[in-house]
Amino acid sequence: MSKEGKWVMGVLMVFLVAVGFVSPAAAGTVPTPENWAPLVAKIIMGLSISLGLAGSAMGLSISFSALLGGGPDNYYKNIVVAMMPAVQGIYSIVVFIIDRDQINTDPYTVAGRAAIFGICMFLCGWYQGIVSAAGIRGILERKNTITNALVAGAMPETYAVFALVMISIMK
C-alpha cells in the first residue's frame, strides 16, 4: 500500500473512532454497554456493506478490464460475463436492509453476521471478477464458449448465495 493509501486509512480509522466517542457525548448520555452495542453493530454493518460493494467494484474492474481488451466488436457479446461480480454488492445491500431492523433487539448477532458476510462478499466479488476475466480471455482467444465462462463465473456466486442463505437463517 502506498504512503497516500496508508494516510487515508489512518484518517478514516481516526474518524471512525472519534465518531464512536463523540456520538454519546454529543447526545448527553452516559455510555453503557447497552448504548455501545447498537453503535458498534451499526459501524460493523457499515463496514460490511462497504466490503461487499468494494468486492463488487474490484471484481467489476477486473472483468471489465478483460472485456475492454477484446475491442468494440466483442464488448456486447461478453458483457453478461463481465457483469457477474455486481451481484455481491446487491446481496450486501439486502443483508443491510434485513439487519437494520434487528440492531436494537440483538446487536451482537447482527454485528457478527454482518462482519462475516462482508468479508465473504468481498472475497467472492473479487475472485468472481478474476474468474470472469479468465472466461472472457478464453472466449476472445477462441479457446472457450460464453456458456463455459458463465458456468465458471457462477461458482464463486454459488458460495455468495450460500452465505446469503446462511445469514438469513442464522438467529
C-alpha positions in Angstrom: 0.0 0.0 0.0 1.3 3.4 -0.9 2.0 6.2 1.6 -1.1 8.1 0.5 -3.2 4.9 1.0 -1.9 4.4 4.5 -2.5 8.0 5.3 -6.1 7.8 4.0 -6.7 4.6 6.0 -5.3 6.2 9.1 -7.5 9.3 8.8 -10.5 7.0 8.2 -9.8 5.0 11.3 -9.3 8.1 13.5 -12.6 9.5 12.1 -14.5 6.3 13.0 -13.0 6.2 16.5 -13.8 9.8 17.0 -17.4 9.4 15.9 -17.7 6.4 18.2 -16.6 8.5 21.2 -18.2 11.8 20.3 -21.7 10.4 19.4 -22.7 9.5 23.0 -21.0 12.7 24.4 -23.0 14.9 22.0 -26.2 13.2 22.9 -25.5 13.8 26.6 -25.8 10.2 27.5 -23.5 8.2 29.7 -22.0 5.3 27.7 -23.1 1.9 29.0 -22.7 -1.5 27.3 -26.3 -1.3 26.2 -25.7 2.0 24.4 -22.4 0.9 22.8 -23.7 -2.4 21.4 -26.0 -0.8 18.8 -23.4 1.7 17.8 -20.8 -1.0 17.3 -23.3 -3.0 15.3 -24.0 0.0 13.1 -20.3 0.5 12.4 -19.8 -3.1 11.6 -22.8 -3.1 9.3 -21.4 -0.1 7.5 -18.1 -1.8 7.1 -19.9 -4.9 5.9 -21.8 -3.2 3.2 -18.7 -1.3 2.2 -16.7 -4.6 1.9 -19.5 -6.1 -0.2 -19.6 -3.1 -2.5 -15.8 -2.9 -2.7 -15.6 -6.6 -3.6 -18.1 -6.0 -6.4 -16.2 -2.9 -7.6 -12.9 -4.8 -7.6 -14.5 -7.8 -9.5 -16.1 -5.5 -12.0 -12.9 -3.6 -12.6 -11.0 -6.8 -13.2 -13.7 -8.3 -15.5 -14.3 -5.1 -17.5 -10.5 -4.7 -18.0 -10.6 -8.1 -19.8 -13.7 -7.1 -21.7 -12.3 -3.8 -22.9 -9.1 -5.7 -24.1 -11.3 -7.5 -26.6 -12.2 -4.5 -28.6 -15.5 -3.0 -29.6 -16.7 -5.9 -31.6 -16.7 -8.3 -28.6 -17.9 -5.8 -26.0 -21.7 -6.5 -26.1 -21.2 -10.2 -26.8 -19.4 -10.8 -23.5 -20.9 -8.1 -21.2 -23.0 -10.6 -19.3 -19.9 -12.4 -18.1 -18.3 -9.2 -17.1 -21.3 -8.1 -15.1 -21.4 -11.1 -12.8 -19.4 -9.7 -9.9 -22.0 -6.9 -9.4 -24.4 -9.2 -7.6 -22.3 -9.3 -4.4 -23.0 -5.6 -3.8 -26.7 -6.3 -4.2 -26.5 -9.1 -1.7 -24.7 -6.8 0.8 -27.5 -4.2 0.4 -30.1 -6.9 1.0 -28.5 -8.1 4.2 -28.1 -4.5 5.4 -31.8 -3.9 4.9 -32.7 -7.2 6.7 -30.3 -6.5 9.6 -31.1 -2.8 10.2 -34.4 -3.6 12.0 -32.7 -6.0 14.4 -30.0 -3.7 15.7 -31.7 -2.8 18.9 -33.0 -6.2 19.7 -29.8 -8.3 19.2 -26.9 -6.1 18.2 -24.2 -8.7 18.9 -25.7 -11.2 16.5 -26.3 -8.5 13.9 -22.6 -7.4 14.2 -21.3 -10.9 13.9 -23.5 -11.8 10.9 -22.6 -8.5 9.2 -18.8 -9.0 9.7 -18.8 -12.5 8.3 -21.0 -11.6 5.4 -19.0 -8.5 4.4 -15.7 -10.5 4.3 -17.4 -13.3 2.3 -18.9 -10.8 -0.2 -15.6 -9.0 -0.6 -13.7 -12.2 -1.4 -16.5 -13.7 -3.6 -16.8 -10.5 -5.7 -13.0 -10.2 -6.1 -12.5 -13.8 -7.2 -15.6 -13.8 -9.4 -14.0 -10.9 -11.3 -10.8 -12.9 -11.7 -12.7 -16.0 -13.0 -14.9 -13.8 -15.3 -11.8 -12.1 -16.7 -10.3 -15.5 -17.4 -13.5 -16.6 -19.1 -13.6 -13.5 -21.3 -10.0 -14.0 -22.2 -10.8 -17.7 -23.2 -13.7 -16.5 -25.3 -11.6 -13.9 -27.1 -8.8 -16.4 -27.8 -11.5 -18.8 -29.2 -10.5 -21.5 -26.6 -13.8 -21.3 -24.7 -17.5 -20.5 -25.1 -19.7 -18.0 -23.3 -21.6 -20.8 -21.7 -18.4 -22.2 -20.1 -17.4 -18.8 -18.9 -20.8 -18.2 -17.3 -20.7 -21.6 -15.5 -17.2 -20.9 -14.3 -18.2 -17.4 -13.1 -21.2 -18.9 -11.3 -19.0 -21.0 -9.0 -18.0 -18.1 -6.7 -21.6 -16.9 -7.0 -22.7 -20.2 -5.5 -20.8 -19.5 -2.3 -22.1 -16.0 -2.1 -25.7 -17.4 -2.3 -24.8 -20.0 0.4 -23.6 -17.1 2.6 -26.8 -15.2 1.9 -28.9 -18.1 2.8 -26.9 -19.0 6.0 -27.0 -15.3 7.2 -30.8 -15.3 6.6 -31.4 -18.4 8.7 -28.9 -17.6 11.4 -30.5 -16.3 14.6 
